[in-house]
Amino acid sequence: MLYLDNAATTPVRPEVLEAMMPYLTRWYGNPSSHHTVGEAAAEALADARARVARVLGLRPADVVFTSGGTEANNLAIKGTAIAAAQRREDGRVHVITTPIEHESVLESVAYLERVHGCAVTRVPVDAHGRVDPDAVADALRDDTALVTLGYANNEVGTVQDAVALGKLLRDRRVPLHLDAVQAAGWLPLSADELGCDAISLAGHKLGAPKGTGVLGIRGRIPLEPLLHGGGQERGRRSGTQDVAGAVGLATALELAESDRVEASARVSALRDRFIARVLETVPSARLTGDPVHRLPGTASFTFAGTSGEAVLLELERRGVVSSSGSACAAGSDEPSHVLVALGVAPEVAQTAVRFTFPRWLNASLDAVADAVAASVAAVAEPGR
């Protein structure tokens, strides 16, 4: 069985398990406890924080460990907007995003709009899923508290021009939050180079366990916590920290960063060959997302005249596991909000299939492309 759904989750790397094990067995203490076992855990937590900070180009104090990318996005968006509103006499603020974001971004913004009366601008994207920085500039207001968007889209793999957006917003002193859950391990993550003020990661996309995540956010950005209690994470996220999870995430992030440039180039070449072969052999295939500005490990298509779920079942019969889009929306009968925002007809959006490759991929995907062609042919409507 060939697993090509790495955007949904990745296996835990052996090096990560090895790094975590001491903090699940011998040094299992609460890092807030003032005894030998607790202090050993606290030292490991501090070391993990510093290691993550180095990759993100931030200070250790700017690193907040979370339960995953969804919590990191919620904290960045709600925490920043609510804190900004508290500092305004009228209590009103404005947030900018796009319609193709992950549900954790879209629902966080919708919550602010519904419960806190936050004004929201959803800047449209082009047919490939890219947002025009000039359109973001035009949407800015005096009360804009945050711009939040995905560095790379989780469904179609389109990569935004984060550097241009970061420069634009830095000049206007508006915070930029990047959901980098899919970008981590493939694209540069230095907050200084990107010009962002907050960045979200999820460990299970990198070879760390599920339930681990991080929000890197500059200390100068006011942040209202979502979780209250013991004041852990410098008051930004209460709750006893998962020390082993933090160590695992830091290890996975460092490993991914160490060979990121080589892996991105290698997988991009294999991805491009795979895309070309699918488009050549499947008449109904249409590539979704940007053909150039795309994650190295993502190839996504629609196959008009089929059912995406039927194609997936046929692929699995042939030994290939992939997906129809975001795992967080699995089971939904609705067409992908991402593809609809790109101008894809709803009935065609429901034929989508996404292939996401592992970082260690080093062999031709021609056999997978042939399986795609056979699977589409098996379920296509007559005459398609």
C-alpha positions in Angstrom: 0.0 0.0 0.0 1.4 3.4 -1.0 0.3 6.2 1.4 -0.1 9.5 -0.5 -2.1 11.5 2.1 0.7 13.1 3.9 -1.0 16.5 4.1 -3.6 14.8 6.4 -0.9 13.3 8.7 2.5 11.7 8.6 4.0 8.7 10.5 6.0 9.6 13.6 9.7 9.5 12.8 11.8 7.0 14.8 14.2 9.8 15.9 11.2 11.6 17.3 10.0 8.6 19.3 13.5 8.1 20.6 13.8 11.8 21.7 10.4 11.7 23.4 10.8 8.4 25.3 12.7 9.7 28.4 10.0 12.2 29.1 7.3 9.5 28.9 9.2 7.2 31.3 12.0 8.4 33.5 11.6 12.2 33.4 7.8 12.3 33.4 7.4 15.1 35.9 5.2 18.2 35.7 7.5 21.0 34.5 5.9 23.4 37.1 7.0 21.1 40.0 10.0 22.2 42.1 11.7 18.9 42.5 14.3 16.9 40.5 11.8 15.1 38.2 9.9 18.3 37.6 13.0 20.4 37.0 14.3 17.9 34.5 11.0 18.2 32.6 11.2 22.0 32.8 14.7 21.9 31.3 13.6 19.7 28.4 10.7 22.0 27.8 12.9 25.1 27.7 15.3 23.4 25.4 12.5 22.4 23.0 11.2 25.9 23.1 14.6 27.3 22.2 15.1 24.8 19.3 11.7 25.7 17.8 12.5 29.4 18.2 15.7 29.0 16.2 13.9 27.5 13.2 11.2 30.2 13.4 13.7 33.0 13.8 12.0 34.1 17.0 12.9 34.4 20.7 12.1 31.4 23.0 9.7 33.6 24.8 7.7 34.0 21.6 7.0 30.2 21.3 3.7 28.9 22.7 3.1 25.1 22.7 -0.4 24.1 21.8 -2.4 21.0 21.1 -2.0 21.4 17.3 -2.5 23.7 14.4 -6.2 24.3 15.0 -5.6 25.6 18.5 -2.6 27.6 17.3 -4.7 29.3 14.6 -7.6 29.9 17.1 -5.2 31.5 19.6 -3.5 33.7 17.0 -6.7 35.0 15.5 -9.1 35.2 18.5 -6.4 36.2 20.9 -5.0 39.0 18.8 -8.3 40.4 17.7 -9.9 40.4 21.2 -6.7 41.9 22.7 -6.8 44.7 20.1 -10.5 45.3 20.7 -9.9 45.7 24.4 -7.5 48.5 23.6 -9.9 50.5 21.5 -12.5 52.8 23.0 -15.2 51.5 20.7 -14.1 47.9 21.1 -14.4 47.2 17.4 -11.7 45.8 15.2 -11.3 44.6 11.6 -9.7 41.3 10.4 -8.7 40.4 6.8 -8.5 36.8 5.5 -9.4 34.9 2.3 -12.2 32.5 1.5 -9.8 29.5 0.9 -8.4 29.1 4.4 -8.5 26.1 6.6 -11.7 25.7 8.7 -9.8 26.6 11.9 -9.1 30.0 10.4 -12.5 30.6 8.8 -14.4 29.5 11.9 -12.3 31.6 14.2 -12.9 34.6 12.0 -16.6 33.8 11.8 -16.8 33.5 15.6 -15.2 37.0 16.0 -17.7 38.3 13.5 -20.7 36.7 15.2 -19.9 37.0 18.9 -17.7 40.1 19.1 -19.0 42.2 16.2 -15.7 42.1 14.4 -15.7 43.5 10.9 -14.2 41.0 8.4 -13.0 41.3 4.9 -12.5 38.1 2.9 -10.2 39.1 0.0 -10.9 37.0 -3.1 -8.2 34.9 -4.7 -7.5 34.2 -8.4 -8.3 31.0 -10.3 -5.1 29.4 -8.9 -5.7 30.4 -5.3 -3.3 33.3 -4.9 -4.2 36.5 -3.2 -3.1 39.8 -4.7 -1.1 41.9 -2.1 -2.6 45.0 -3.6 -6.1 43.7 -2.9 -5.0 43.2 0.7 -3.6 46.7 0.8 -6.9 48.1 -0.5 -8.8 46.2 2.2 -6.8 47.7 5.1 -8.5 50.1 7.5 -7.5 52.2 10.5 -8.9 49.5 12.8 -7.4 46.5 11.0 -6.1 44.3 13.9 -4.8 41.3 11.9 -4.3 39.8 8.5 -4.5 36.0 8.7 -4.0 33.6 5.8 -2.4 30.2 4.9 1.2 30.3 3.8 0.3 27.3 1.6 -3.2 25.9 1.0 -4.0 22.5 2.5 -6.2 21.3 -0.4 -4.5 22.6 -3.6 -1.0 23.4 -2.4 -0.9 27.0 -3.6 1.8 29.0 -2.0 1.2 32.7 -1.2 3.7 35.5 -1.7 4.2 35.8 2.0 7.3 38.0 1.7 5.4 40.6 -0.3 2.5 40.5 2.1 4.8 40.7 5.1 6.6 43.8 3.7 3.3 45.5 2.9 1.9 44.9 6.3 5.1 45.7 8.2 5.2 49.1 6.5 1.7 49.7 7.7 2.2 48.2 11.1 -0.5 45.6 10.8 0.2 42.1 12.2 0.4 39.2 9.8 -0.5 35.7 10.9 0.6 32.8 8.7 -1.0 29.4 9.0 2.1 27.4 8.1 0.8 24.0 9.0 1.2 22.7 5.4 4.3 24.8 4.6 6.5 23.5 7.4 9.2 21.2 6.2 8.8 22.5 2.6 9.2 26.3 2.8 11.3 28.8 4.7 9.8 29.5 8.2 11.9 32.5 9.4 9.5 35.1 10.7 12.0 37.9 10.0 12.4 36.7 6.3 8.7 36.3 5.9 7.8 39.5 7.7 5.1 37.8 9.8 4.3 38.4 13.4 2.7 35.0 14.2 3.0 31.6 12.6 1.2 28.3 13.4 2.6 24.7 13.0 1.2 21.2 13.7 3.6 18.5 14.7 1.8 15.6 13.0 2.5 17.1 9.5 6.2 16.8 10.3 6.7 13.4 11.8 5.7 14.3 15.4 2.7 12.9 17.2 -0.9 14.2 16.7 -1.9 16.6 19.4 1.3 18.7 19.2 1.5 22.2 17.8 3.0 25.6 18.3 2.2 29.2 17.8 5.2 31.5 17.3 4.0 35.0 18.1 6.1 38.1 18.8 6.0 39.2 22.4 5.1 42.8 21.4 1.7 41.5 20.0 -1.0 41.7 22.7 -2.7 38.3 23.0 -5.7 37.4 25.0 -5.5 33.7 26.1 -8.2 31.2 25.2 -7.3 28.9 28.1 -7.1 30.3 31.6 -5.8 28.6 34.7 -2.3 28.2 35.9 -0.7 30.7 33.7 1.6 28.3 31.8 3.3 29.4 28.6 3.9 32.9 30.1 0.2 33.3 30.6 -0.7 32.8 27.0 -1.9 29.2 27.2 -2.7 27.6 30.6 -2.5 23.9 31.2 0.2 21.5 32.1 2.6 21.3 29.1 3.1 18.1 27.2 6.8 17.9 27.6 7.3 14.8 25.5 5.2 16.3 22.8 7.2 19.5 22.8 10.4 17.6 22.6 9.0 15.5 19.7 7.8 18.6 17.8 11.2 20.3 18.2 13.0 17.2 17.0 10.7 16.7 14.0 11.0 20.4 13.0 14.8 20.4 13.2 15.0 17.2 11.1 12.7 18.6 8.5 14.5 21.9 8.3 17.9 20.2 8.1 17.2 18.8 4.6 14.3 21.0 3.5 16.0 22.5 0.5 17.2 19.1 -0.9 13.9 17.4 -0.2 11.8 20.2 -1.7 13.9 20.1 -5.0 13.8 16.3 -5.2 10.1 15.9 -4.5 9.2 18.9 -6.8 10.8 17.1 -9.7 8.9 13.9 -9.0 5.7 15.8 -8.5 6.0 17.7 -11.8 6.6 14.4 -13.7 3.5 12.9 -12.0 1.3 15.9 -12.9 2.4 15.8 -16.5 1.7 12.1 -16.8 -1.8 12.4 -15.2 -2.7 15.3 -17.5 -1.4 13.4 -20.5 -3.2 10.1 -19.8 -6.5 11.3 -18.2 -8.5 13.5 -20.7 -10.8 14.8 -17.9 -8.0 15.7 -15.5 -7.6 19.3 -14.6 -4.8 20.5 -12.2 -6.1 22.6 -9.3 -4.0 25.3 -7.6 -1.1 27.3 -8.9 1.0 25.4 -11.5 4.2 27.1 -10.4 3.7 28.5 -6.9 2.8 25.1 -5.3 4.0 23.0 -2.4 6.6 20.4 -3.5 4.5 17.6 -2.1 1.1 18.4 -3.5 -0.7 17.4 -6.7 -4.4 17.9 -6.9 -6.9 17.4 -9.7 -10.5 17.3 -10.6 -11.9 14.6 -12.9 -15.1 15.8 -14.4 -17.7 13.1 -15.1 -16.6 11.0 -12.0 -17.1 11.0 -8.3 -14.0 11.8 -6.3 -14.9 9.3 -3.7 -15.4 6.6 -6.3 -11.9 7.4 -7.8 -10.4 7.1 -4.3 -12.0 3.7 -3.7 -10.6 2.5 -7.1 -7.2 3.8 -6.3 -7.2 2.1 -2.9 -8.1 -1.2 -4.7 -5.0 -0.6 -6.7 -2.8 0.0 -3.6 -2.8 3.8 -3.5 -4.2 5.8 -0.6 -5.0 9.5 -1.2 -7.8 11.9 -0.3 -10.4 14.2 -1.8 -9.2 17.2 0.1 -8.9 18.4 3.7 -9.1 15.6 6.3 -10.9 18.1 8.6 -13.8 18.2 6.2 -13.9 14.4 5.5 -17.5 13.0 5.3 -19.0 16.3 4.2 -21.3 16.2 1.1 -20.6 19.8 0.3 -18.1 20.7 -2.5 -14.8 22.0 -1.4 -15.0 25.7 -0.3 -11.5 26.1 -1.7 -12.3 24.9 -5.2 -15.6 26.9 -5.3 -13.6 30.0 -4.4 -11.3 29.3 -7.2 -14.2 29.3 -9.6 -14.6 25.6 -10.0 -18.2 24.5 -10.6 -19.6 22.7 -7.5 -20.4 19.5 -9.4 -16.8 19.4 -10.7 -15.4 20.3 -7.2 -16.9 17.1 -5.9 -14.6 15.1 -8.3 -11.5 16.4 -6.6 -8.6 14.1 -5.6 -5.5 15.2 -3.8 -2.1 13.4 -3.7 0.3 14.6 -1.1 3.8 13.0 -1.0 6.3 12.3 1.8 9.5 14.2 2.1 11.5 11.0 1.6 10.0 10.2 -1.8 12.8 9.3 -4.2 11.2 7.1 -6.9 9.1 7.7 -10.0 5.4 8.0 -9.6 4.6 6.7 -13.1 2.9 3.6 -11.7 0.7 5.8 -9.5 -0.2 8.0 -12.6 -1.2 4.8 -14.4 -3.3 3.7 -11.5 -5.1 7.1 -11.6 -5.8 6.7 -15.3 -7.2 3.2 -14.7 -9.3 4.3 -11.7 -10.8 7.3 -13.5 -11.6 5.1 -16.6 -13.3 2.6 -14.3 -15.8 5.1 -12.8 -16.2 7.7 -15.5 -19.6 8.4 -17.0 -20.1 6.9 -20.4 -18.6 9.2 -23.1 -16.3 11.0 -20.6 
